[in-house]
Amino acid sequence: MTLDAVTRPQAAPPTAVFPLLNQPVTYFPCVLDLTKDEERRPYWLNLFREHYVGLLELAMADALDRGVPRDVAEAQEANARAGFGAYLNQIESEPDVFGKLTILRICQAREGCLRRAGIPDPYRLAKQQENETAMALLPAVLAEIDALAIEDRVDRIMRGIFAGNVFDLGAVSTIEMFKDGKLDFHHTLNKLKARPWFVDHLDAWRDRWINGPKHNCAVMFVDNAGPDVLLGMIPFARELLRRGTRVILTANQTPTLNDVTHDELVPLVNRIAEMDPLISQSLSAGELELVSSGNRFPLIDLRRISTELADAVYARDVDLCVIEGMGRAIETNFDAKFTCDTLKLAMIKDLGVGEAMGAELYDLVLRFDPE
């Protein structure tokens, strides 16, 4: 059985509050308020300025690859550069001009400038390349995991998620590694920081996994394309399915940085089903579902998810929430409380994020909050 990818409308669809938020009235996704933080604000504005230069280079390559005439592509790039530059200049001089200034709000402004300039997905080619590389490695990765005892399997899956999460073209520290071809999954896996990690609840999670009852259904917020989703999160989802837990994989609705989108994830999972009986059987039985999160940014505000995801969470009686990636699990939602078991998984790949947390670059976060 396969899933049909759906072309999404450009207009923003209705949204809903994530049903498993413990206190949605007091929930706010971003804890870092740049409106008043005069010490950290210059760092983030400079980071966004520098990162945007490389983003527009990728946008030009993507446009030319899609057959856009060079003069049109150059005009789009100029409009996008001017629009976001003007926005950054404005919030630099008037940080509160648009209300509370957060990293999420700056991301929203950036995506708006790109779309208004006619730039749909600057990272399309990079995502395609990494998806193909990761897909070729996936059978061997699954076989490696299957050969392990259950205790070792839990650890290996978590470490694989961290290794895959390095593929992040929204983080300056990993962009150069990608350009130089140094983002090798197994090399990264072997070079992860030793335990104890910065946030290290692995023992508690392993005990819950081995000695506790199976979860009924897990909703998994995935992050980047390539090794992140295919070699990190897919093996975790597959292990949950093997255990008898239903799985909802939820990805972004529209492109942002190199995050995988729902419409990209659907054909990838279909391809995996052709090579892996467990994924194929789970799709056929409805035990594995793919639902768009409705999100349009690398960070996520859980007050504004898709109604389809909210409905699926209600209908499937979800009792495990997995939030993966620095943007979703640290820059937003790190302290958010939920009414079910929750895993927050990420590698810290930005100096500013690490400094705000008292952590170092490439520190690892495995936070398990039982219900």
Backbone hydrogen bonds, N-H to C=O, Kabsch-Sander energy under -0.5 kcal/mol:
donor,donor_aa,acceptor,acceptor_aa,energy
5,A,3,L,-0.6
8,R,6,V,-0.6
16,A,305,I,-2.7
18,F,302,L,-3.1
21,L,18,F,-1.7
22,N,337,K,-3.0
26,T,23,Q,-1.0
27,Y,23,Q,-0.9
31,V,29,P,-0.6
33,D,31,V,-0.8
34,L,32,L,-0.8
34,L,101,L,-2.5
35,T,101,L,-0.7
37,D,33,D,-0.7
38,E,36,K,-1.6
41,R,37,D,-2.1
44,W,40,R,-1.7
45,L,41,R,-2.4
46,N,42,P,-2.3
47,L,43,Y,-2.4
48,F,44,W,-2.4
49,R,45,L,-2.0
50,E,46,N,-2.7
51,H,47,L,-2.6
52,Y,48,F,-1.8
53,V,49,R,-0.9
53,V,50,E,-0.6
54,G,50,E,-0.9
55,L,51,H,-1.9
56,L,52,Y,-2.3
57,E,53,V,-1.4
58,L,54,G,-1.9
59,A,55,L,-2.2
60,M,56,L,-2.0
61,A,57,E,-1.9
62,D,58,L,-2.5
63,A,59,A,-2.5
64,L,60,M,-2.4
65,D,61,A,-1.9
66,R,62,D,-1.7
67,G,64,L,-1.1
68,V,63,A,-2.6
73,A,69,P,-2.6
74,E,70,R,-2.8
75,A,71,D,-1.7
76,Q,72,V,-2.4
77,E,73,A,-2.5
78,A,74,E,-2.3
79,N,75,A,-2.4
80,A,76,Q,-2.5
81,R,77,E,-2.6
82,A,78,A,-2.5
83,G,79,N,-2.5
84,F,80,A,-2.1
85,G,81,R,-2.1
86,A,82,A,-2.3
87,Y,83,G,-1.7
88,L,84,F,-2.6
89,N,85,G,-2.3
90,Q,86,A,-2.0
91,I,87,Y,-2.3
92,E,88,L,-1.6
93,S,89,N,-1.6
94,E,90,Q,-2.7
97,V,94,E,-2.1
98,F,99,G,-0.5
99,G,96,D,-1.6
102,T,100,K,-0.6
106,I,102,T,-1.8
107,C,103,I,-2.3
108,Q,104,L,-2.3
109,A,105,R,-2.0
110,R,106,I,-2.4
111,E,107,C,-2.4
112,G,108,Q,-2.0
113,C,109,A,-2.2
114,L,110,R,-2.1
115,R,111,E,-2.4
116,R,112,G,-2.4
117,A,113,C,-1.4
118,G,115,R,-1.4
119,I,114,L,-2.8
124,R,121,D,-1.7
127,K,123,Y,-2.7
128,Q,124,R,-2.3
129,Q,125,L,-2.3
130,E,126,A,-2.3
131,N,127,K,-2.6
132,E,128,Q,-2.1
133,T,129,Q,-2.0
134,A,130,E,-2.5
135,M,131,N,-2.5
136,A,132,E,-1.8
137,L,133,T,-1.0
138,L,134,A,-1.4
141,V,137,L,-1.9
142,L,138,L,-2.7
143,A,139,P,-2.2
144,E,140,A,-2.2
145,I,141,V,-2.0
146,D,142,L,-2.7
147,A,143,A,-1.3
148,L,145,I,-1.7
153,R,149,A,-2.6
154,V,150,I,-2.0
155,D,151,E,-1.4
156,R,152,D,-2.6
157,I,153,R,-2.4
158,M,154,V,-1.9
159,R,155,D,-2.4
160,G,156,R,-2.2
161,I,157,I,-1.7
162,F,158,M,-1.7
163,A,159,R,-2.5
164,G,160,G,-2.4
165,N,161,I,-1.8
166,V,163,A,-0.9
167,F,164,G,-1.5
168,D,166,V,-1.9
171,A,168,D,-1.1
172,V,170,G,-0.5
173,S,349,K,-0.8
174,T,171,A,-1.3
175,I,171,A,-1.1
176,E,172,V,-0.9
178,F,174,T,-1.8
179,K,175,I,-2.3
180,D,176,E,-2.2
181,G,178,F,-1.2
182,K,177,M,-3.2
183,L,177,M,-0.6
184,D,182,K,-1.8
185,F,183,L,-0.5
188,T,184,D,-2.6
189,L,185,F,-2.6
190,N,186,H,-2.0
191,K,187,H,-1.0
191,K,188,T,-0.6
192,L,188,T,-0.5
192,L,189,L,-0.7
198,F,364,L,-0.7
199,V,364,L,-1.8
201,H,199,V,-0.5
201,H,366,L,-2.0
205,W,201,H,-2.4
206,R,202,L,-3.1
207,D,203,D,-2.3
208,R,204,A,-2.1
209,W,205,W,-2.6
210,I,206,R,-2.7
211,N,207,D,-2.6
212,G,207,D,-0.6
212,G,208,R,-1.3
218,A,246,R,-2.6
219,V,320,L,-2.5
220,M,218,A,-0.5
220,M,248,I,-3.0
221,F,219,V,-0.6
221,F,322,V,-3.1
222,V,220,M,-0.9
222,V,250,T,-1.9
225,A,258,N,-2.6
228,D,164,G,-0.5
228,D,225,A,-1.0
229,V,224,N,-0.9
230,L,226,G,-2.5
231,L,227,P,-1.5
232,G,227,P,-0.8
232,G,228,D,-0.6
233,M,228,D,-1.7
234,I,229,V,-2.3
236,F,232,G,-1.0
237,A,233,M,-2.8
238,R,234,I,-2.8
239,E,235,P,-1.9
240,L,236,F,-2.1
241,L,237,A,-2.3
242,R,238,R,-2.3
243,R,239,E,-1.5
244,G,240,L,-0.6
244,G,241,L,-1.1
245,T,240,L,-2.6
246,R,216,N,-2.2
247,V,287,E,-2.9
248,I,218,A,-2.9
249,L,247,V,-0.5
249,L,289,E,-2.9
250,T,220,M,-2.7
250,T,248,I,-0.6
251,A,291,V,-0.6
252,N,260,V,-1.1
253,Q,295,N,-2.7
254,T,295,N,-1.2
259,D,256,T,-2.1
260,V,223,D,-1.9
262,H,252,N,-3.3
264,E,261,T,-0.5
265,L,261,T,-2.4
266,V,262,H,-2.1
268,L,264,E,-1.2
269,V,265,L,-2.7
270,N,266,V,-2.2
271,R,267,P,-2.0
272,I,268,L,-2.0
273,A,269,V,-2.4
274,E,270,N,-1.1
275,M,271,R,-0.6
275,M,272,I,-1.2
276,D,272,I,-1.9
280,S,276,D,-2.2
281,Q,277,P,-3.1
282,S,278,L,-2.1
283,L,279,I,-2.2
284,S,280,S,-2.3
285,A,281,Q,-2.1
286,G,282,S,-0.5
286,G,283,L,-1.1
287,E,282,S,-2.0
288,L,282,S,-1.6
289,E,247,V,-2.5
289,E,287,E,-0.5
291,V,249,L,-2.3
293,S,251,A,-3.0
302,L,300,I,-0.7
304,R,301,D,-2.0
305,I,16,A,-2.7
306,S,293,S,-2.2
307,T,14,P,-0.8
310,A,306,S,-2.1
311,D,307,T,-2.6
312,A,308,E,-2.1
313,V,309,L,-2.5
314,Y,310,A,-2.1
315,A,311,D,-2.8
316,R,312,A,-2.3
317,D,313,V,-0.5
317,D,314,Y,-0.9
318,V,313,V,-1.5
319,D,217,C,-2.3
320,L,217,C,-1.2
321,C,341,D,-2.5
322,V,219,V,-2.8
323,I,321,C,-0.5
323,I,343,L,-3.0
324,E,221,F,-1.7
324,E,322,V,-0.5
325,G,345,L,-3.0
329,A,325,G,-2.9
330,I,326,M,-1.5
331,E,326,M,-3.0
332,T,327,G,-0.7
333,N,29,P,-1.7
334,F,330,I,-0.6
336,A,333,N,-0.6
339,T,20,L,-2.2
341,D,319,D,-1.2
342,T,369,D,-2.0
343,L,321,C,-2.7
344,K,367,R,-2.4
345,L,323,I,-2.3
346,A,365,V,-2.0
348,I,363,D,-2.9
349,K,347,M,-0.7
354,G,350,D,-2.5
355,E,351,L,-2.8
356,A,352,G,-2.1
357,M,353,V,-1.3
358,G,354,G,-1.2
359,A,354,G,-3.4
362,Y,348,I,-3.6
363,D,360,E,-1.9
365,V,346,A,-2.7
366,L,199,V,-2.9
367,R,344,K,-2.7
368,F,366,L,-0.6
369,D,342,T,-2.7
369,D,367,R,-0.6
